[in-house]
């Protein structure tokens, strides 16, 4: 016979032995060496960090050299029509990065490089080249964009007293319609008005305007004095649709206005207007071409078709 107190003491001792044994097994299972994990080597870790840092600076320097060669060597000898090569060729230099590392880096660094290194280096080269090239082709280091239309273009009629704007003020598109309300001609002096904006200065741009009507093409010259002498009349012109006059120079003095005389008493039909803008940029000659249509219609304007 065993009393209750003795039985409980024996059970607690047996449970304690099992718990201690389980902890021992757990400690064995948690040992990194038994799981195949390498012990942390601080010296090797420092060498790897130095190798990665050296790789970063090498790629940055390589991207800088490639970008400078693209901008000041390759770009000067490449026509704008073949400009794709200016980006394709430098980006293909990614494949030179592993060879560059093995050639220039010491052996103690090369042994730390692998697939992850080339992946990171490729991204670093790509975005560094894009950022530097964007910087070098824009002012103040370069200019590869021709002046552009500042806002809208329009054709006005100067009858000697007031300047009249067309019924439709949707002048930002390629087609402008003048309604003459039954007349076969657009009575008065017709002037083409527009303004240019540029990231540097549009004053040096050469603007050529041609008007074609019934297979007859004529070249029209800019007359800036008309805009200068009639700036108040242009700003306070009237319209048969009671719409406000469009703001052709929204950027103030930064926009360069142009006024081109198209002719007197233009006949009904479609007049094709081509505006060719040429500017000597850096390093290319920048060209921008606009093709517009002036439609003179004898039909009356429809109020519901007004679009601003």
C-alpha positions as CSV (number, residue, x, y, z in Angstrom):
1,X,0.0,0.0,0.0
2,X,1.3,3.5,-1.0
3,X,-0.2,6.5,0.7
4,X,-1.5,9.5,-1.3
5,X,1.4,11.8,-0.3
6,X,4.1,9.4,-1.5
7,X,2.3,8.9,-4.8
8,X,2.1,12.6,-5.5
9,X,5.7,13.2,-4.6
10,X,6.8,10.4,-7.0
11,X,4.6,11.8,-9.8
12,X,6.1,15.3,-9.4
13,X,9.6,13.9,-9.6
14,X,8.9,11.9,-12.7
15,X,7.2,15.0,-14.4
16,X,10.2,17.1,-13.5
17,X,12.6,14.7,-15.1
18,X,10.5,14.6,-18.3
19,X,10.4,18.4,-18.5
20,X,14.2,18.7,-18.1
21,X,14.8,16.1,-20.7
22,X,12.4,17.9,-23.2
23,X,14.2,21.2,-22.7
24,X,17.5,19.5,-23.4
25,X,16.1,18.1,-26.7
26,X,14.7,21.5,-27.6
27,X,18.1,23.1,-27.0
28,X,19.7,20.6,-29.2
29,X,17.2,21.1,-32.0
30,X,17.7,24.9,-31.8
31,X,21.4,24.7,-32.3
32,X,22.4,26.5,-35.5
33,X,25.3,24.2,-36.2
34,X,23.0,21.2,-36.2
35,X,20.7,23.0,-38.7
36,X,23.6,23.8,-41.1
37,X,23.7,27.6,-40.4
38,X,27.0,29.4,-40.7
39,X,28.3,31.3,-37.7
40,X,28.3,35.1,-38.2
41,X,31.7,36.2,-39.3
42,X,32.1,40.0,-38.7
43,X,35.3,40.3,-40.7
44,X,33.7,38.7,-43.8
45,X,30.6,40.9,-43.4
46,X,32.8,44.0,-43.4
47,X,34.6,42.9,-46.5
48,X,31.3,42.3,-48.3
49,X,30.0,45.7,-47.3
50,X,33.1,47.3,-48.6
51,X,32.8,45.4,-51.9
52,X,29.2,46.5,-52.3
53,X,30.1,50.1,-51.7
54,X,33.0,50.0,-54.1
55,X,30.6,48.4,-56.7
56,X,28.1,51.3,-56.2
57,X,30.8,54.0,-56.8
58,X,32.2,52.1,-59.8
59,X,28.7,51.9,-61.5
60,X,28.0,55.6,-60.7
61,X,31.3,56.6,-62.3
62,X,30.7,54.3,-65.3
63,X,27.2,55.8,-65.8
64,X,28.6,59.3,-65.7
65,X,31.3,58.6,-68.3
66,X,28.7,56.9,-70.6
67,X,26.3,59.8,-70.3
68,X,29.0,62.4,-71.0
69,X,30.2,60.4,-74.1
70,X,26.5,60.2,-75.2
71,X,25.9,63.9,-74.8
72,X,29.1,65.5,-76.1
73,X,30.4,62.9,-78.5
74,X,27.7,60.7,-79.9
75,X,24.9,63.3,-79.8
76,X,26.9,65.8,-81.8
77,X,27.4,63.3,-84.6
78,X,23.9,61.9,-84.7
79,X,20.9,63.3,-86.6
80,X,17.7,63.9,-84.7
81,X,16.0,61.2,-86.8
82,X,18.3,58.6,-85.4
83,X,18.1,59.8,-81.8
84,X,17.0,56.3,-80.5
85,X,20.5,55.1,-80.6
86,X,21.4,57.8,-78.1
87,X,19.5,55.8,-75.5
88,X,19.7,52.2,-76.7
89,X,23.5,52.2,-77.0
90,X,24.3,53.5,-73.5
91,X,21.7,51.2,-71.9
92,X,23.3,48.1,-73.6
93,X,26.4,49.0,-71.7
94,X,24.8,47.2,-68.8
95,X,26.3,44.0,-70.2
96,X,29.8,45.4,-69.6
97,X,29.3,45.8,-65.9
98,X,30.4,42.3,-64.8
99,X,33.5,42.5,-67.0
100,X,34.3,46.0,-65.6
101,X,34.1,44.7,-62.1
102,X,36.4,41.7,-62.7
103,X,38.9,43.9,-64.5
104,X,39.1,46.9,-62.1
105,X,38.2,45.5,-58.7
106,X,40.7,43.6,-56.5
107,X,40.2,39.9,-56.0
108,X,39.1,40.3,-52.4
109,X,36.1,42.2,-53.7
110,X,35.3,40.1,-56.7
111,X,34.8,37.0,-54.7
112,X,31.8,38.7,-53.0
113,X,30.0,39.6,-56.3
114,X,27.2,37.5,-57.7
115,X,23.9,37.6,-59.5
116,X,22.4,40.0,-57.0
117,X,25.3,42.4,-57.5
118,X,24.7,42.5,-61.3
119,X,21.0,43.0,-60.8
120,X,21.4,46.0,-58.5
121,X,24.2,47.4,-60.7
122,X,22.0,47.2,-63.8
123,X,19.2,49.2,-62.1
124,X,21.6,51.8,-60.8
125,X,23.2,52.3,-64.2
126,X,19.8,52.6,-65.9
127,X,18.3,55.2,-63.6
128,X,21.6,57.2,-63.2
129,X,22.0,57.4,-67.0
130,X,18.4,58.6,-67.5
131,X,18.7,61.2,-64.7
132,X,22.0,62.6,-66.0
133,X,21.0,62.6,-69.6
134,X,17.7,64.4,-68.8
135,X,19.9,67.0,-67.0
136,X,22.4,67.5,-69.8
137,X,19.9,67.8,-72.7
138,X,17.9,70.6,-71.1
139,X,18.8,74.1,-70.2
140,X,21.3,75.3,-69.2
141,X,23.4,72.5,-70.6
142,X,21.4,71.8,-73.8
143,X,18.2,72.5,-75.7
144,X,16.6,69.9,-77.9
145,X,13.0,71.2,-78.0
146,X,11.7,73.7,-80.4
147,X,9.3,76.5,-79.3
148,X,5.7,75.3,-79.0
149,X,2.3,77.0,-79.2
150,X,1.7,78.9,-76.0
151,X,-2.0,78.4,-75.8
152,X,-4.2,78.9,-78.8
153,X,-4.2,80.3,-82.4
154,X,-6.9,82.3,-84.1
155,X,-7.7,84.3,-87.2
156,X,-9.1,87.8,-86.6
157,X,-10.7,90.3,-89.0
158,X,-9.6,93.9,-88.9
159,X,-12.2,96.1,-90.5
160,X,-10.4,99.4,-89.7
161,X,-12.1,100.1,-86.4
162,X,-12.8,97.0,-84.3
163,X,-11.1,93.6,-84.4
164,X,-13.5,90.8,-84.7
165,X,-12.9,87.2,-83.5
166,X,-14.5,84.1,-85.1
167,X,-17.8,82.8,-83.8
168,X,-16.2,79.6,-82.4
169,X,-13.5,80.0,-79.9
170,X,-12.2,76.4,-80.1
171,X,-9.0,77.7,-81.5
172,X,-6.6,75.2,-79.9
173,X,-7.5,72.5,-82.4
174,X,-6.3,72.1,-86.0
175,X,-9.4,73.6,-87.6
176,X,-11.0,77.1,-87.2
177,X,-14.3,77.9,-88.9
178,X,-15.3,81.5,-89.8
179,X,-19.0,82.0,-90.6
180,X,-19.8,84.9,-92.9
181,X,-23.6,84.6,-92.8
182,X,-24.3,84.4,-96.5
183,X,-21.3,86.3,-97.9
184,X,-18.9,84.4,-100.2
185,X,-15.9,86.4,-98.8
186,X,-14.5,87.2,-95.3
187,X,-14.6,91.0,-95.6
188,X,-11.6,92.8,-94.1
189,X,-8.0,92.1,-93.4
190,X,-7.4,88.6,-92.0
191,X,-4.6,88.2,-89.5
192,X,-3.3,85.0,-88.0
193,X,-2.5,85.4,-84.3
194,X,-0.6,83.0,-82.0
195,X,2.2,83.0,-79.5
196,X,5.2,80.7,-78.9
197,X,6.7,79.5,-75.6
198,X,10.1,77.9,-75.1
199,X,12.2,76.5,-72.3
200,X,15.0,79.0,-73.1
201,X,14.0,81.9,-75.3
202,X,11.8,81.8,-78.4
203,X,13.2,85.1,-79.7
204,X,15.8,83.3,-81.8
205,X,13.2,81.1,-83.6
206,X,12.6,81.5,-87.3
207,X,8.9,81.2,-88.1
208,X,7.7,80.5,-91.7
209,X,4.0,80.6,-92.5
210,X,2.5,79.4,-95.8
211,X,-1.2,79.6,-96.8
212,X,-2.6,77.3,-99.5
213,X,-5.9,77.9,-101.2
214,X,-7.1,76.1,-104.3
215,X,-3.6,74.7,-105.0
216,X,-2.1,78.2,-104.8
217,X,0.5,78.5,-102.0
218,X,1.8,81.8,-100.8
219,X,4.4,82.5,-98.1
220,X,3.4,85.0,-95.4
221,X,5.8,87.0,-93.2
222,X,5.4,87.8,-89.6
223,X,4.6,91.4,-88.8
224,X,5.2,91.9,-85.1
225,X,4.5,95.6,-85.4
226,X,0.8,94.8,-86.0
227,X,0.5,93.1,-82.6
228,X,2.6,95.8,-80.9
229,X,0.6,98.7,-82.3
230,X,-2.8,97.0,-81.8
231,X,-2.3,95.2,-78.5
232,X,-5.3,97.0,-76.9
233,X,-7.6,96.3,-79.8
234,X,-6.5,92.6,-79.9
235,X,-7.2,92.3,-76.2
236,X,-10.6,94.0,-76.4
237,X,-11.8,92.5,-79.7
238,X,-15.4,91.4,-80.2
239,X,-17.0,88.1,-81.2
240,X,-20.4,87.4,-82.7
241,X,-20.9,84.6,-80.1
242,X,-20.3,87.0,-77.2
243,X,-17.6,84.7,-75.9
244,X,-14.5,86.2,-74.2
245,X,-11.4,86.8,-76.3
246,X,-8.9,83.9,-76.0
247,X,-5.7,84.6,-74.1
248,X,-3.0,83.9,-76.6
249,X,-0.1,84.8,-74.2
250,X,-1.0,83.1,-70.9
251,X,2.6,83.3,-69.7
252,X,3.0,87.0,-70.1
253,X,6.3,88.3,-71.3
254,X,7.7,84.7,-71.5
255,X,5.5,84.1,-74.6
256,X,6.5,85.6,-77.9
257,X,3.5,86.9,-80.0
258,X,3.2,86.5,-83.7
259,X,0.9,88.3,-86.1
260,X,0.8,87.2,-89.8
261,X,-1.2,88.9,-92.5
262,X,-3.1,86.3,-94.5
263,X,-4.8,88.6,-97.0
264,X,-7.8,90.8,-97.6
265,X,-11.3,89.5,-98.3
266,X,-10.5,85.8,-98.2
267,X,-12.8,83.7,-100.3
268,X,-15.0,81.0,-99.1
269,X,-13.5,77.5,-98.8
270,X,-10.6,75.9,-96.9
271,X,-7.3,77.7,-96.4
272,X,-4.5,75.4,-95.3
273,X,-2.0,77.1,-93.0
274,X,1.4,75.6,-92.2
275,X,3.6,77.1,-89.5
276,X,7.2,75.9,-89.5
277,X,9.3,76.9,-86.5
278,X,13.1,76.5,-86.7
279,X,15.5,77.2,-83.9
280,X,19.2,76.5,-83.5
281,X,19.3,74.5,-80.3
282,X,22.1,72.7,-78.5
283,X,23.4,70.6,-80.2
284,X,20.7,70.2,-82.9
285,X,18.5,72.4,-85.0
286,X,15.1,72.1,-83.5
287,X,12.1,72.0,-85.8
288,X,8.4,72.2,-85.0
289,X,5.6,72.1,-87.6
290,X,1.9,73.0,-87.2
291,X,-0.7,72.3,-89.8
292,X,-3.9,74.3,-89.4
293,X,-7.1,74.7,-91.5
294,X,-9.1,77.9,-91.8
295,X,-12.6,77.1,-93.1
296,X,-14.6,80.1,-94.4
297,X,-18.3,79.2,-94.6
298,X,-21.2,81.3,-95.9
299,X,-23.6,79.5,-93.6
300,X,-24.7,81.2,-90.4
301,X,-23.1,80.0,-87.2
302,X,-25.1,77.6,-85.0
303,X,-25.1,78.7,-81.3
304,X,-25.5,75.2,-80.0
305,X,-22.2,74.2,-81.7
306,X,-20.1,76.7,-79.8
307,X,-17.1,75.0,-78.1
308,X,-14.6,76.8,-76.0
